[in-house]
Amino acid sequence: MHSNTKTKMKIKVLFNLNNALGEGPQWDVQNQRIYWIDSFDKKIYRATSEGKELKHWDLPEIVGSFCLTKTGNALFAGQSGLFEFNFVNKEFHYIFVPKSKKKNLRFNDGKVDRNGNFFFGSMDTFEKVGIGAVYRCDSNRYVKKLATGFVVFNGPCWSPGGETFYASDSGAGKIWRYDYCSSKGSIKNKTLIISTEDPLNGSFDGCTVDDEGCLWSARIFGGRIDRFSPDGKLIQSIKMPIKKPTSVAFGGPNQDILYVTSMGKNFLPIHPKDKKYRGALFSISGLGVRGIEERRHNS
């Protein structure tokens, strides 16, 4: 274990932008920048590790997640489908649009595996029925559905060696792990490792993995970030200054800063309210652990 006795944990408000639904923080090693999105305000943001040089781009529709590509563009899992966005000329085009999609279904969280495949999922906008699925977009931009039955698909991430795939369901209040075949990009042997009987008191939203193989989960509605062992044992819990943290990602020059996005808008009456710092981007330093470099999509 990394020792954190020399440093003291510090939670900092990096940007207080009141994002309607801040999501998908992602540290890009190549540019040394933190990226994140406001799903419902249809924007992607970029800044330095310390919160300087803020820049944003407007997007054509509501988005659930994104990944950067090796050519310098981005792929977005949007409301209509998967589209590519060019940061320079701001043009976009769709790569994948489902043949039949229910009105109350939209795409949600996503992340790139160690081999450069983009995994993204879908969700029931009413957060009640398991109509969501998880998809894989490979280097040839072929999209395949891998698993179904999610109410609100969230938190895709992989163990350090890439042999385990984790997926959360915010609607069901569960986290599963799968055996992952990196050569095929396939998942099997779904196993429940963490669950809650009361999702409105802290369901499992965006996740990431540290270099010790532990899982970090944003506990939306619960106002905290939890760290779990690979088999689901709670190791650490960090209280946040807001009730609705949405996602987490390690970054910074040494991969030792945890970035946390949050929800500024209440989409359902049952959601707890935040006042100060709602929708802010936070950074947490002094944790004594590091994350693993996120890959770009192979395109």
Disulfide bonds with the S-S distance in Angstrom:
none
